[in-house]
Amino acid sequence: MVELGNMKRTRISEVLKHAFRDREIIIRSNGKISYFSLKSWVLVSLLLSALGTSIWVGYSSVDYLRLASQVSDKNEAIWNAQNSYSQLLDQVSDYRLSIVRITKDLKETQSTLLSHFKKEEGVAGSADRTTKPPKNEKVFSDKNDKEREALGKQFQLIGQELRRMTGKNNALESHIGNLRGNLETIEAEKAEIVAERAAMGDQLWALNNNLQSSHIKAEELNEKVSALNANLRAILVEKGQIENQNAALRSKVGKLESTMEEDALQHQTQLRDISDRALKNIHRLEAVLNRTGLNLKDIAPLPKSMIMGVGGPFIPYHPDMKHSDGKVMLEADLEVRLRRFEKLRDIVGVLPLIPPVRKGYVSSHYGRRKDPFNGRWAMHRGIDFVAPYKAKIEATAPGIVTYVGRRGRYGRTVDIKHQNGITTRFAHLYRYRVKVGQKVAMGDTIALLGNSGRSSGPHVHYEIKYHGKFMNPRKFLRATKNVQ
């Protein structure tokens, strides 16, 4: 049974959906076809509005007819009551005429009797005066008794008739009072019905006004629908134009996307080439630093998140990320490599990598050697460059002059402090060209070559220290050799 009920409900639902499905109204005008769609909810709303208006008008009409029938019945009852009242008034008038007639008869009878009694009294008086009684006194007395008896009976009948007429008159008056009460009640009911009828008339008038308003609204809606149809036609035309424009734009977008893909591939190739060149330059600069004897980890430490040798920073993998060949990863790799290259370039750019004299040669290297004065083995902490006397001595890297003057066996000396904890010393000079605190650039003349101090001939003694530790200047001079 449950399945049967479900099937019935499903069938009813399908029928309703089919009856109130979306519909399209097609209009052909001037050789052009246009259409507009009516949704199912619009159809249901229109149907419910029509049903509601029809039920409202039908109910109001039936109620109005019912009230009209009631008013007609009440009018008929009032007319009947008025007829009955008129008939009663006629009967009362007849009774009054009867009473007047009977009263007149009684008055006439009374007048007759009074005149008769007067005659009898006159006759009796004359008899007393003559003292002669009539002959027929006995006969006349009997006649009077009979007449009196007849008059008494007649008076009784008249009294009974009067009492009957009085009772009937009272009953008629009571009936008339009741009729008047009923008539007043009917009049009140009639007034109520008339008022209710007037109210229903007003309501019907309001309903008619509402119906007219509904018709006006329906006309307005029809006008709006017509306007919407016109707008729809214009929109359809515009839609066709837009579709054509969209097709052209899609074609252009496709071409642009193809061009952008090619540009993106070319850009990625360029990024990859630049990144590779940056990596090669990094390796070259690292090789230069390594050849100087400096500790690369100390002077140019790698970032903690960077793993050199594979060309990029460590970025945790995520499934949403593209392949490492993607543009984002290439840009990230390039940015990291460029930062590394700039850092190494800045470090190398301030290292003392050039000789202190432009024309000269090394007469004594760094390390163990025989002392030129006593012939004993000694540790030589620098390099001696031989050049013409008073030749220009140049700064081997940018820095600040920290010492100018004589320094024991070094003779006339100039000390320069560079970046990254590196200092250079130039000894056995002839004359100074700088002062303490003066900033110098690479290649600036700082002194003239001489033979002061413990020296066997004109030369310049050149030393390099890294955080106070002596370094072999030859490694700095040969660091850039064979580096391309």
C-alpha positions, 0 to 999 in steps of 0.5 A, a space after each residue: 500500500 505504501 508503494 502504491 501511494 508513493 507511485 500515485 504521488 510520483 505520478 501526480 508530481 510528474 503530471 504537475 511538472 509536465 503541465 507547468 513545465 517551462 514554455 517558450 512563446 515564439 513570435 514572428 513579426 516582419 519576417 523575424 522570429 523572436 521568443 521569450 520564455 515563461 518559467 514554471 513558477 510564472 505559470 503557477 502564479 498566473 493560474 493561482 491569481 486567476 483562480 483567486 480572482 474567480 473565486 473572489 468574484 464568484 463568492 461575492 456575486 453569490 453572497 450578493 444574490 443571497 442578500 438580494 433574495 433575503 431582502 426580497 423575502 423580507 420585502 414580501 413579508 413586510 408587504 404581507 404584514 402591511 396587507 394584514 394590518 390594512 385588513 385588520 384596520 378595515 375590520 376595526 373600522 367595521 367593528 367601530 361602525 357596528 358599535 356606532 350603529 348599535 350605540 345609535 340603536 340603543 340611544 333610540 331605544 332609550 329615547 323611546 323608552 324614556 318618552 314612553 315612561 314619561 307618557 305613563 307617568 303623565 297618565 298616572 298623574 292625571 289619574 291621581 288628580 281625577 281619582 278615577 282609575 282607568 278601566 283597562 289598568 290591569 291590561 296596561 300594566 301587563 303590557 308594560 311588564 311584557 315590554 319591560 321584560 322584552 327591553 331587559 332581554 334586549 338590554 342583556 343581548 346588547 350588553 352581551 354583544 357589547 362585551 363580545 365586541 369589547 373583547 373582540 376589540 381588545 383582542 384586535 387591539 392586542 393583535 394590532 399591537 403584536 402586528 405593530 411589534 412584528 412590523 417594527 421587528 421586520 422594519 429593523 431587520 429590513 434596515 439591517 438587511 438594507 445596511 448589509 446590502 449597502 455594505 455588500 454593495 460597497 464591497 462589491 463596488 470595491 471588488 469591481 474596483 479591484 477587478 478593474 485595477 487587476 485588469 489595469 495591472 494585467 494590461 500594464 503587465 501585458 505592456 511590460 511583457 511587450 516591452 520585455 519582448 522588444 527588449 528581448 529581441 534587442 538583447 537577442 540581436 545584441 547577443 548575436 553581435 556579442 557572440 560574433 565579437 566573442 568569437 573574434 575575441 576568442 580567436 584573438 585570445 587563442 592567438 595571444 595565448 599561443 604567443 604568450 605560451 611561446 613567449 613564456 617558453 622563450 622567457 623560461 629559456 632566457 631565465 634558465 640561461 641567465 640562471 645558468 650563467 649566474 651559477 657559473 659566475 658564482 662558481 668562478 667567484 667561489 674559485 677566486 675566493 678559494 684560491 686566495 686561501 680565505 675560508 669561503 664559509 667564513 667570508 661568504 657563508 651560504 644562507 641556511 635555507 640554500 643548498 648550493 650545487 643544485 642551483 636554488 633554495 630549499 622549498 618544501 614540495 607541495 602537490 599543488 606546485 608545478 614542476 621545478 622547470 616552471 616559471 616560478 621555480 626558475 624565477 626563485 632559483 634565479 633570484 637566489 643565484 643573483 643574490 649569491 652572485 652579488 654577494 660574492 661579487 661585492 666581496 671579490 670587488 674589495 679583495 686585494 687582487 692586484 700588485 702594488 706596482 704596475 711595472 716590477 717583478 717579485 724578488 722574494 716570495 712568501 714563506 721560508 727564505 735565507 735572510 739577505 743580510 745574515 744568510 740564515 733561514 727566516 720566515 718572510 711574511 710578505 712579497 717583495 716587489 722590485 721596481 724603479 726607485 720612486 715608482 708609484 705604489 698603488 692601493 690594492 683594494 679600497 679601504 681606509 689608511 690606518 697608519 702612516 710613518 716609520 715602523 722599525 725595520 719596515 722603514 717608512 710604512 703605510 697600513 690600509 684597512 679593508 672590508 671583511 677583516 683584511 689589512 694590507 701593509 706597504 713598507 720600505 717606502 720613500 715618501 707618503 702620498 696619503 694620511 691616516 683616516 684617508 679613504 682610498 680606492 683600488 689603484 690610488 697612489 699611496 706612496 713612492 717606492 724606496 729603500 728605507 728600513 732594513 732593506 738591501 735595495 729599492 723595493 716594496 715589501 707587501 703584506 696581507 692579513 686576515 683578522 690578524 693572520 698573515 696570508 700569502 699575497 701570491 695566492 691573491 695575485 694568482 686567484 684571478 689567473 685562468 678565471 674566465 
